[in-house]
Amino acid sequence: MKHLGPRIKSARESLGLSQQELSIRCGWDSQSRIGNYEAGAREPSLQDLDRLAKALKKSISFFVETEEERQSLASGRRAQLHEEMTPEYELQTQLLALWPKLTGSQRTNLVREAQIAYELNKEILTTYRASNAESE
């Protein structure tokens, strides 16, 4: 995919994003990954290409240049990507993008609330399973 780097850069710039902002949207710690992709020094995995496409509001096919490359995505690998595009994945992406903007106390509160929700859901599920087991 020799034209992939310029396509990533063009899509990023059209949204007015820096490499750092795009890396945050993708949930990555460093902008160097974006720089390497744009320079053609590194080729993204299918999962990374999916993250880039979502962050740049493009379809994966936008980045795939030839019919042969499009065909390689059309098999089970594309089905795998669709399975990963869940609401939970979207929420995770949004939280990762928001995380650097939060203060320390906001992060602590968010983690605490998530832990409380997790424990509550676990308790509800345990109670539900126990009540269904008794009724059988």
C-alpha positions as CSV (number, residue, x, y, z in Angstrom):
1,M,0.0,0.0,0.0
2,K,2.5,2.6,-1.2
3,H,0.1,5.5,-1.2
4,L,-1.2,4.8,2.3
5,G,1.0,7.3,4.1
6,P,0.0,10.3,2.1
7,R,-3.7,9.3,2.4
8,I,-3.4,9.1,6.2
9,K,-1.7,12.5,6.2
10,S,-4.2,14.0,3.9
11,A,-7.2,12.8,5.9
12,R,-5.6,13.9,9.1
13,E,-4.9,17.4,7.8
14,S,-8.4,17.7,6.3
15,L,-9.7,17.3,9.9
16,G,-7.2,19.8,11.2
17,L,-5.6,17.2,13.4
18,S,-2.0,17.0,14.5
19,Q,-0.2,13.7,14.6
20,Q,-0.5,13.8,18.4
21,E,-4.2,14.5,18.3
22,L,-4.7,11.6,15.9
23,S,-2.7,9.2,18.0
24,I,-4.9,10.1,21.0
25,R,-8.0,9.5,19.0
26,C,-6.6,6.1,18.1
27,G,-5.7,5.3,21.7
28,W,-2.0,5.3,21.2
29,D,0.6,6.8,23.6
30,S,2.9,8.3,21.0
31,Q,2.6,10.2,17.8
32,S,5.6,8.4,16.3
33,R,3.4,5.6,15.1
34,I,1.4,8.2,13.0
35,G,4.6,9.7,11.7
36,N,6.0,6.3,10.7
37,Y,2.8,5.4,8.9
38,E,2.7,8.7,7.0
39,A,6.4,8.5,6.0
40,G,5.9,4.9,4.8
41,A,8.4,3.6,7.3
42,R,5.9,1.3,8.9
43,E,2.7,-0.3,7.5
44,P,-0.3,-0.5,9.9
45,S,-1.8,-3.7,10.9
46,L,-5.4,-4.3,10.0
47,Q,-6.5,-3.4,13.5
48,D,-4.5,-0.2,13.4
49,L,-5.9,0.7,10.0
50,D,-9.4,0.2,11.4
51,R,-8.6,2.6,14.3
52,L,-7.2,5.1,11.9
53,A,-10.2,4.9,9.6
54,K,-12.6,5.4,12.5
55,A,-10.5,8.3,14.0
56,L,-10.3,10.0,10.6
57,K,-14.0,9.3,9.8
58,K,-13.1,7.3,6.6
59,S,-13.8,3.8,5.4
60,I,-11.0,1.4,5.3
61,S,-11.4,1.2,1.6
62,F,-10.4,4.9,1.4
63,F,-6.9,3.9,2.5
64,V,-6.7,0.8,0.3
65,E,-5.5,1.7,-3.1
66,T,-5.9,-1.3,-5.5
67,E,-8.6,-3.8,-6.2
68,E,-6.3,-6.5,-5.1
69,E,-5.8,-4.9,-1.7
70,R,-9.6,-4.4,-1.5
71,Q,-10.1,-8.1,-2.2
72,S,-7.6,-9.0,0.6
73,L,-9.8,-7.2,3.1
74,A,-13.1,-8.7,1.8
75,S,-12.5,-12.1,3.3
76,G,-12.6,-13.2,7.0
77,R,-10.3,-10.4,8.0
78,R,-13.0,-7.9,7.2
79,A,-15.6,-9.9,9.1
80,Q,-13.2,-9.8,12.1
81,L,-13.1,-6.0,11.9
82,H,-16.9,-5.8,11.9
83,E,-17.0,-7.9,15.0
84,E,-14.7,-5.5,16.8
85,M,-16.8,-2.5,15.9
86,T,-19.0,-2.7,19.0
87,P,-20.5,0.0,21.0
88,E,-18.1,-0.9,23.8
89,Y,-15.2,-0.4,21.4
90,E,-16.5,3.0,20.5
91,L,-16.9,3.9,24.1
92,Q,-13.3,2.8,24.9
93,T,-12.0,4.9,22.0
94,Q,-13.9,8.0,23.3
95,L,-12.6,7.4,26.9
96,L,-9.0,7.1,25.6
97,A,-9.3,10.3,23.7
98,L,-10.8,12.1,26.7
99,W,-8.4,10.7,29.3
100,P,-5.5,13.2,28.7
101,K,-7.8,16.1,29.1
102,L,-9.0,15.0,32.6
103,T,-7.4,16.2,35.8
104,G,-6.0,13.7,38.3
105,S,-9.1,13.9,40.5
106,Q,-11.4,13.5,37.5
107,R,-9.5,10.4,36.5
108,T,-9.7,9.0,40.0
109,N,-13.5,9.6,40.2
110,L,-14.1,8.1,36.8
111,V,-12.2,5.0,37.7
112,R,-14.0,4.7,41.0
113,E,-17.4,5.1,39.3
114,A,-16.4,2.4,36.8
115,Q,-15.4,0.0,39.5
116,I,-18.6,0.6,41.4
117,A,-20.7,0.0,38.2
118,Y,-18.6,-3.2,37.5
119,E,-19.2,-4.6,41.0
120,L,-22.9,-3.7,40.9
121,N,-23.3,-5.4,37.5
122,K,-21.4,-8.4,38.7
123,E,-23.7,-8.7,41.8
124,I,-26.8,-8.3,39.6
125,L,-25.6,-11.0,37.3
126,T,-24.8,-13.4,40.2
127,T,-28.2,-12.8,41.7
128,Y,-29.9,-13.4,38.3
129,R,-28.0,-16.6,37.7
130,A,-28.8,-17.9,41.2
131,S,-32.5,-17.2,40.8
132,N,-32.6,-18.9,37.4
133,A,-30.7,-21.9,38.8
134,E,-33.3,-22.2,41.6
135,S,-36.2,-22.1,39.3
136,E,-34.9,-24.9,37.1
